[in-house]
Amino acid sequence: MMSLAQTADAAGAGTGILRVFDYLLRLQFPPRAEFVSELEATSTLVAFLLVLAGVAYLVYGFRIFKFLVVANGAAVGGLCGAYLGSLHASPNMPLLMGAAGAILLGVLAKPAVKYAVGLFSAVAGGLIGFALWHFVANALGRQDIIQHAWAGGVIGMVAAGMLTFVAFRPAVMIFAALQGAIMVVSGLFALLLAHAGIRESIRPELVSNDFLLTILISVPAAVGFAIQSSAETAKIRKKRKATEKPPV
């Protein structure tokens, strides 16, 4: 049976995205060199849209989380559909199955918002746990335990998934901020890598540095979470003041 990357190449549609999705299905991060190569292949329009959408996730994630959940559901459905379609010999199947999957999960996500948030929060927690395990193992020089990074991912998934049903607002902010940070950083680097002079300077660092991408994503994610949390806290205080009755 052919691998996902091989069948996606045969289908000739969405190869890069499907290849990254294949790694995620196997609970792995794509190699940095391959991830950077995919960023280099990203068009300027897509990179610009990634930045714009990422900023919306970072700053307004909780305010528009219902729309974001539906959008995420459609994206996941599209990837799953394209994955199944890529296993078929027909070159049109990834596109057709991707469209069907996007519509199906996009529609289903709307009435099941809380459960969808739990799923996306669990994924975000898994990414955080996986990346944190890698970061600490590299910082300590313990290459022997990196292969067990999946354990950090599982712990993060369980913790973030449970957080959804205990503290819904922070869970939404976590997944929105993290996803927004990944989109913004990916889009910005795709734009930078499009220029030959800049590419020669930053590509070696992106590929060889074990900490750079983790830090560059973590910082805006933390800032986005802080912005959303502050905005919602101010909104709640304003509502409380408006409902308070003046003393007689």
MOMO-V323199 format. One record per residue. RES is the residue in one letter. PSI is psi as a letter, one per 20 degrees, with the letter a starting at -180 (NA if undefined). NEAR is the number of other C-alpha atoms within 8 Angstrom. D_LAST is the distance of its C-alpha to the last C-alpha in whole Angstrom. Layout:
BEGIN
res:RES psi:PSI near:NEAR d_last:D_LAST
res:RES psi:PSI near:NEAR d_last:D_LAST
END
This chain:
BEGIN
res:M psi:p near:2 d_last:78
res:M psi:q near:5 d_last:77
res:S psi:r near:6 d_last:74
res:L psi:g near:12 d_last:71
res:A psi:g near:10 d_last:72
res:Q psi:g near:8 d_last:76
res:T psi:h near:12 d_last:74
res:A psi:h near:15 d_last:72
res:D psi:h near:9 d_last:75
res:A psi:h near:8 d_last:77
res:A psi:h near:13 d_last:74
res:G psi:k near:8 d_last:73
res:A psi:p near:9 d_last:70
res:G psi:k near:7 d_last:67
res:T psi:g near:10 d_last:69
res:G psi:g near:7 d_last:67
res:I psi:g near:7 d_last:64
res:L psi:h near:14 d_last:65
res:R psi:g near:11 d_last:67
res:V psi:g near:11 d_last:64
res:F psi:h near:9 d_last:63
res:D psi:g near:10 d_last:66
res:Y psi:g near:11 d_last:65
res:L psi:h near:10 d_last:61
res:L psi:h near:7 d_last:63
res:R psi:j near:6 d_last:65
res:L psi:l near:7 d_last:62
res:Q psi:q near:8 d_last:63
res:F psi:q near:7 d_last:62
res:P psi:q near:9 d_last:65
res:P psi:q near:6 d_last:67
res:R psi:h near:9 d_last:66
res:A psi:g near:8 d_last:69
res:E psi:h near:8 d_last:69
res:F psi:g near:10 d_last:65
res:V psi:h near:11 d_last:66
res:S psi:h near:8 d_last:68
res:E psi:h near:9 d_last:66
res:L psi:h near:12 d_last:64
res:E psi:h near:9 d_last:67
res:A psi:i near:7 d_last:68
res:T psi:p near:9 d_last:64
res:S psi:q near:7 d_last:64
res:T psi:h near:9 d_last:62
res:L psi:g near:6 d_last:60
res:V psi:g near:9 d_last:59
res:A psi:g near:14 d_last:58
res:F psi:g near:11 d_last:56
res:L psi:h near:9 d_last:54
res:L psi:g near:12 d_last:54
res:V psi:g near:14 d_last:52
res:L psi:g near:9 d_last:50
res:A psi:h near:11 d_last:49
res:G psi:h near:14 d_last:49
res:V psi:h near:11 d_last:46
res:A psi:g near:10 d_last:44
res:Y psi:g near:13 d_last:44
res:L psi:g near:19 d_last:43
res:V psi:h near:10 d_last:40
res:Y psi:j near:9 d_last:39
res:G psi:g near:15 d_last:40
res:F psi:h near:10 d_last:37
res:R psi:h near:5 d_last:36
res:I psi:k near:8 d_last:39
res:F psi:h near:10 d_last:40
res:K psi:g near:8 d_last:41
res:F psi:g near:7 d_last:43
res:L psi:h near:10 d_last:45
res:V psi:g near:13 d_last:45
res:V psi:g near:13 d_last:47
res:A psi:g near:9 d_last:49
res:N psi:g near:9 d_last:50
res:G psi:g near:14 d_last:51
res:A psi:h near:15 d_last:53
res:A psi:g near:10 d_last:55
res:V psi:g near:11 d_last:56
res:G psi:h near:16 d_last:57
res:G psi:g near:15 d_last:59
res:L psi:g near:13 d_last:61
res:C psi:g near:10 d_last:61
res:G psi:g near:16 d_last:63
res:A psi:h near:16 d_last:65
res:Y psi:g near:12 d_last:66
res:L psi:h near:10 d_last:68
res:G psi:h near:13 d_last:69
res:S psi:i near:15 d_last:71
res:L psi:i near:9 d_last:73
res:H psi:q near:9 d_last:74
res:A psi:h near:7 d_last:77
res:S psi:p near:6 d_last:76
res:P psi:i near:11 d_last:75
res:N psi:i near:7 d_last:72
res:M psi:g near:14 d_last:71
res:P psi:g near:15 d_last:68
res:L psi:g near:10 d_last:67
res:L psi:g near:11 d_last:67
res:M psi:h near:13 d_last:65
res:G psi:g near:17 d_last:63
res:A psi:g near:10 d_last:61
res:A psi:g near:11 d_last:61
res:G psi:h near:16 d_last:60
res:A psi:g near:16 d_last:57
res:I psi:g near:11 d_last:56
res:L psi:g near:10 d_last:56
res:L psi:h near:13 d_last:54
res:G psi:g near:15 d_last:52
res:V psi:g near:10 d_last:51
res:L psi:h near:9 d_last:51
res:A psi:h near:12 d_last:48
res:K psi:g near:10 d_last:45
res:P psi:i near:6 d_last:45
res:A psi:l near:8 d_last:45
res:V psi:g near:10 d_last:43
res:K psi:g near:7 d_last:42
res:Y psi:h near:7 d_last:45
res:A psi:g near:11 d_last:47
res:V psi:g near:12 d_last:44
res:G psi:g near:14 d_last:45
res:L psi:g near:9 d_last:49
res:F psi:h near:9 d_last:48
res:S psi:h near:16 d_last:46
res:A psi:g near:14 d_last:49
res:V psi:g near:9 d_last:52
res:A psi:g near:15 d_last:50
res:G psi:h near:16 d_last:50
res:G psi:g near:16 d_last:53
res:L psi:g near:11 d_last:54
res:I psi:g near:10 d_last:52
res:G psi:g near:15 d_last:54
res:F psi:g near:14 d_last:57
res:A psi:h near:11 d_last:57
res:L psi:h near:9 d_last:55
res:W psi:g near:11 d_last:58
res:H psi:g near:10 d_last:61
res:F psi:g near:11 d_last:59
res:V psi:g near:8 d_last:59
res:A psi:g near:12 d_last:63
res:N psi:h near:11 d_last:64
res:A psi:h near:7 d_last:62
res:L psi:i near:6 d_last:64
res:G psi:k near:6 d_last:67
res:R psi:m near:9 d_last:67
res:Q psi:h near:8 d_last:69
res:D psi:h near:5 d_last:70
res:I psi:i near:8 d_last:66
res:I psi:h near:11 d_last:65
res:Q psi:i near:7 d_last:67
res:H psi:j near:7 d_last:65
res:A psi:h near:13 d_last:62
res:W psi:h near:10 d_last:61
res:A psi:g near:8 d_last:60
res:G psi:h near:13 d_last:57
res:G psi:g near:15 d_last:56
res:V psi:g near:10 d_last:56
res:I psi:g near:10 d_last:54
res:G psi:h near:16 d_last:51
res:M psi:g near:16 d_last:52
res:V psi:g near:11 d_last:51
res:A psi:g near:10 d_last:48
res:A psi:h near:15 d_last:46
res:G psi:g near:13 d_last:47
res:M psi:h near:9 d_last:45
res:L psi:h near:10 d_last:42
res:T psi:h near:16 d_last:41
res:F psi:i near:8 d_last:40
res:V psi:g near:6 d_last:38
res:A psi:n near:8 d_last:37
res:F psi:g near:9 d_last:37
res:R psi:g near:8 d_last:35
res:P psi:h near:9 d_last:38
res:A psi:g near:14 d_last:41
res:V psi:g near:14 d_last:40
res:M psi:h near:13 d_last:40
res:I psi:g near:12 d_last:43
res:F psi:h near:12 d_last:45
res:A psi:g near:13 d_last:44
res:A psi:g near:17 d_last:44
res:L psi:g near:13 d_last:48
res:Q psi:g near:13 d_last:49
res:G psi:g near:15 d_last:48
res:A psi:g near:16 d_last:49
res:I psi:g near:10 d_last:53
res:M psi:g near:12 d_last:53
res:V psi:g near:14 d_last:52
res:V psi:g near:11 d_last:54
res:S psi:g near:12 d_last:57
res:G psi:g near:15 d_last:57
res:L psi:g near:11 d_last:57
res:F psi:h near:9 d_last:60
res:A psi:h near:15 d_last:62
res:L psi:g near:11 d_last:61
res:L psi:g near:9 d_last:63
res:L psi:i near:13 d_last:65
res:A psi:i near:9 d_last:66
res:H psi:p near:8 d_last:68
res:A psi:g near:7 d_last:71
res:G psi:g near:6 d_last:71
res:I psi:h near:9 d_last:67
res:R psi:g near:11 d_last:68
res:E psi:h near:8 d_last:71
res:S psi:g near:8 d_last:69
res:I psi:h near:9 d_last:66
res:R psi:g near:10 d_last:68
res:P psi:h near:8 d_last:70
res:E psi:g near:9 d_last:66
res:L psi:h near:12 d_last:65
res:V psi:h near:9 d_last:67
res:S psi:h near:7 d_last:68
res:N psi:p near:8 d_last:65
res:D psi:i near:8 d_last:64
res:F psi:i near:7 d_last:60
res:L psi:g near:9 d_last:60
res:L psi:h near:9 d_last:58
res:T psi:g near:10 d_last:56
res:I psi:g near:8 d_last:54
res:L psi:h near:9 d_last:54
res:I psi:h near:12 d_last:52
res:S psi:g near:10 d_last:50
res:V psi:g near:8 d_last:49
res:P psi:h near:11 d_last:47
res:A psi:g near:15 d_last:46
res:A psi:g near:9 d_last:44
res:V psi:g near:8 d_last:43
res:G psi:g near:12 d_last:42
res:F psi:g near:12 d_last:40
res:A psi:g near:8 d_last:38
res:I psi:g near:10 d_last:37
res:Q psi:g near:14 d_last:36
res:S psi:g near:10 d_last:34
res:S psi:g near:8 d_last:32
res:A psi:g near:8 d_last:32
res:E psi:h near:8 d_last:30
res:T psi:g near:8 d_last:28
res:A psi:h near:8 d_last:27
res:K psi:g near:8 d_last:26
res:I psi:g near:8 d_last:24
res:R psi:h near:8 d_last:22
res:K psi:g near:8 d_last:21
res:K psi:h near:8 d_last:20
res:R psi:g near:8 d_last:18
res:K psi:h near:7 d_last:16
res:A psi:h near:6 d_last:16
res:T psi:i near:6 d_last:15
res:E psi:p near:6 d_last:12
res:K psi:p near:4 d_last:9
res:P psi:q near:4 d_last:6
res:P psi:q near:3 d_last:4
res:V psi:NA near:2 d_last:0
END
